[in-house]
Amino acid sequence: MGRLEAFVASGGASTVPYTYEGRLQVYENKICRYPGHFAQFKAFKDLGLFEEEPIEVVPGAVRISPRQFYHALIGPQLEVERVIDVCVMRATGVGAKDGRDLRFTVELVDRYDPATGFTGMERLTGWHAAIMAEFIARGEIPPGVHRLEQAVTATRFLDKARQRGFQIAVWSPRDENDDDLRYTLYFRGENEQNWKVLAKDLEQRHYSWETSAMPDGAYYLRVVASDAVANPAGEGLTGERISDRFEVDNTPPSVVGLRARPGNPEARVEFQAVDSYSAIARAEYSLNASEWTLVMPEDRLSDSPQEKYAILLKGLAPGEHTVAIRIFDQFENSTSAKVTFVVETARPR
């Protein structure tokens, strides 16, 4: 990353100080930028370029908002064909537990993804906003104003992050001598014999990575801790632990055999949902861009990688109709398809 400067900002703090008042002695949120960033933007602020109240530029004729003027000037300077960025976050907690002084650090690094075109900033902001929007849309967050850190549990949020290809491993080592430890993290597939190195020389007790490069399937992690850095050469000890089984599924399901059988004034739409690894979680349809409607499989249970569906649409007006289908697997991978058909005008008898 090179040399950076840091300054306190309120955005990341938001309501957290109020939520943890009386429990935290110090809470700081700092933003890191390259040297000179803060001084330059402070100069813009001191000039009044961030003010929204219009000012008179041409007496008796032209009034403009300094902020709009600033945006009009700087906006084109920020437009580039492709942004290749890196985003780094570090959260450090210092305190005591069970009579012991503790310091816990979590670091996160994300980069531009050439496969999808998403920037690191989009993945760390837009994706999280989309997760919260999904919670709201599903009614998991009730109407009203909520503090972000209390709206959903961290576990629930991380589950959604994993569905987007993120995986996080956390371990809690214990060394009787309080030696500094270094960690090596390995992985292997369920039916594989050899462990492969995922990361090494880790100082922190956690690791996050994107699973899009891992084929669908079940995996195990193995973490090996070593105190060699705190002891004479050859006298270091190691300890290890193997994780519970976890699954990776990045492949969306497929809509197979989608067809419509129009009648008058109804139609029957049939299709199959097929997933290569996990069970189908749900299917929905939309008639002529109307709201999505849940449809149950023929056996009434969504518990298999392959499910059959049939939708009976009644009371259709004569003319062309389009039915959109979207399906989800247990990891929230999704795909969609559509079929168009025509309902003929009823002939008089």
N, C-alpha and C positions, 0 to 999 in steps of 0.2 A: 504493500500500500504506500510505502514511503512516509515522509513526514506529513503530519496532519495537525490542524488546530481544532480545538474543541471549545464550545460555548454552551452555556445553559439555555435551554429552550423549554417553553411551556407545553408544546403540542403533545409530546409523549406522556407528560405528567397528567394532564387533564384532571380527572376526578380522583386519581389514585391517592393523593395526599389526604383527602377527606375519608376515603374508604379505610385507609390504614392508620388514621390518626390515633395516637396513643399506643400504637404497636411498632411503628418505625420511628427512630430518632432522626434519621437523615434520609431524604429521598431526593435524588438528583437525576435529571434527564438532560443529557448533553448530545449535541449534534457535532459530528466530525466533518470537516471540509478541508480542502487543500489550503495552504497558507495564503492569506490575503482575502479570502472569501468574506469573512465577517466584516473587515474594515471597508470593503467596497460596498457591501449592502447596507452597512450602517451609514455610509455617506449618502446613499440614495434616500434612506429614511430621514436623515437630518435635513435633506433638501426639501422634504415634504412630498416626495413622489409617491408615497404610499397612502396619502390622504384621499378620501372619497368625495369630500365636499367640493363642488365645482368652484373654480376661481376665475376671475375675469382676466382674460388674456388680451383681448382687444377691447378697450373701454367702450361700453355701450353696445358691443356687437357680439363678441365671442366669449363664452364661458365653457370651460372643460374641467373634467375631473382629473387631478394629477395622476391618480392610480390608473385610469383608463389610458391616459397619455403614455405613462410608463409601460403598460402592457403592450400598447401599439408599437412602441420602439423596440422593446426587448424580445417580444414574441418571435418575430422573424429571425432573430439571431440565434434562437434556441432550436429552430426547426432544422433537423438534419435527416438524411435519408434513413440512417440506421444508427441506433445508439447501442454501443457495446459497453456495458457498464458492469460494475461489481458493487454489491452492497454488503456491508459488514455491520453486525450488531454484537454488542457484548453487554451482558447483564451480570453484575457482581453483587452478591449478598454477603454481608459480614455480620456476625453475631455470635451467640452462644447457645448451645443446646446440650442438655444433660451434663452441665458443668464443664463443657469443653468449648474452647474458642473455635469457630468454624469460619471458613471463607469458601464460598461456592461461586464458580464462574461458568456461565453458559455463553458460548460463542456461536454465531450463525454467519455463514458466508454464502451468498447466492450471486449468480452471474447471469449474464445474457445467455439465453438458450437458443442456439442457431437452429435447432430442430423445429421449434415452434415460433420463433421470432419474438418471444416475450422477453422484455428486459428484466434485469434483476429487481429494479424498483417496482415494475408492474407485478411481479410475482410476490413481492413482499408487502405490497399495499393493495393492489387491485384484487388479487386472489383472496386476501383476507376480508376485504369488503364484500366480495361475492359470497363468501361463506356466511357472513353475518346476514346478508340479504336473503340467503336461502333459509336460514333459521327463522327469519321474520315471516317469509312467505309460507312456511310450513306451520306457522303458529307456535313454534318452539320458544319464541320470545314473544310474550304478550304485548298488546298495544300499550303505548305510553313511553315515557322517557326513562332510560335505564343507564346505569354506569356500565361502561364497556367491560370492565374487569369482573362485573357481577352478572352480566346478561346470560352468559353460558359458562359452564365449568371448563377449566383448562383441558381436562381429559376429553370432553366432547369436542372441543375446538380442534385438538390435535388429531382426533379420529378423522375429521373432515380434511385436515391438511394431508394426512396419510393417503386419503383417497385421491389426492391430486399428485401423488408420486413422492411425497416426503416421508421419510422414516427417521425416527429419533430413538437412539439407544442411550439409556442412563444407567449407571451402576454406582453402588455405594461401597467402596472398599474400606477396610479397617486394618491399620498397621499398628501393632502394639508399641512400636518405637516412634511413631509419628514421622517416619522417614518420607522424604519426597518420593513419589511414585511416578512411573511412566507406564503407559498402556499401549498394547497392540490389540487391534480388533480384527477378528477373522469372521468369515462367513462360509457356509456350505449349503448346498441344496439338500433336500430331505433324503434323497437316495444316492447322494454322493459320498465319497470316502475322504477326500482331501479338503483341508481347510485352506481358504485363500485369504490373503491379507486385504483387508478393507481400508485400514488406516494404521499408522504406527507412530511411535514417539509422541503419543498424546499426553498432554499434561492435565487437561480437563477430564472430568468424570462423565463425559457425555460425548455423543457424536451424532450429527445429523447428515443425511445424504439423500440424494434423489434416486428413487428406485427404477426410473424409466429405462436404465441400462441393464436391469436384471430381468431375465425371462420370467414369465408367470410361473408361479409354483410356491412351494413351502420351503422355508429356510430356517436355519439356526445361526445364532451369533455366538462367538466365543471371545471373551475378553481375558487377556493375560496381563497381570500387574507385576511390575518389577521394581525393586528398590535398589538396583545396581548403581544408580547415580548418587546414592547417599552412602555407599559403602566402598571399601577398598576393592580393587579389581579382583574378580573371581569369588567374592564373598556375598554377592547379591542373591536374593531369594526371589522366587516368583510364586504367584498364586493365580488360579484361573477359575472361571465360571462359564457355564453354557446357558444360553437363554432358553426360554420357552419357544416353542414352534411359532413362527409367524408367517403370514402369507403375503405374496405380492401378486397383484392382478392389474395390469395396465391396459389390457386389450378389451375394447368395447365389444358387447354382444352384437349379434347380427339379426336382422329381420329377414326371414326366409319365407318364400311362397306367398307374398302379399298379393291378394286379389280381391276384387269386389264382384258380387253377383247381384246386379241391380234387378229389382222387380218394379212393382207399381202399387202403392207409393212407398216402397221400402227397399232396403238393400242389405245384403249380408257381406260383411268384410271378414276375411279369414287370413291368418298369418301364423308363423311360428317365431319364437324368440330362442336363439341358440347362443350359448356362451362356451368358449373353449376351456374355461377353468372353473368359474364359480357359478352359483345358482342365480337364476333370474330373480330379481327382487320385485319388480313391478313393471307394468305396461300401462300406457295412457294413449288416448286418441283425441283428436280434435277434428270436428266436422266444420269445414268451410271457415277455418281460422277462429273458431269459437274457443271457449275456455277448455283446458285439458280435463278429460274425464278418465278416472281410473277404470281399468277393465280387468276382470279376474280371468285366470286361465280356465280351461275347460274342466280341469279336475279340482278347481277352487282353491288350490294350494300352490304358492310360489316357493317351491323347495327343490327345484331341479335345474340343471344347466340347459334344459330344453323344455319349453312350454308351448302349448297350442292355445290359440285364442280365436274366438268368433264373436263378432259384434253385429247385432241386429239393429239397424237404423230404420225407424218408422216415421211415417208422416212426411216424407220428403216431397218437396215441390218438384214439378217437372223441370228438367234442365241438367246442367253439369254440376257435379259435386266433387269435392276433394276431401279425402280423409288422410290426415297426418298421423303417423304412429311414432311413438318414442318409447324405448325400453331401457331399463337400467339393470345392471347386475349388482351383486352385494357390495361391491367396492365403488358404487356410484359411477362406473363407466357407463356411457350411454351412447345410443345411436338413434337415428330417426329415418323414416322412409314415408312415402306417400303413394296413394293410388287415386286416380281420377276416373269417374264413371258418369254415365248419363242416365237419368230417369226419364223414360218416354212419357209423353202426354197420353193420358188415358183415352182410349178410343170409345166413342159412344156406342152403346149396344143397340 
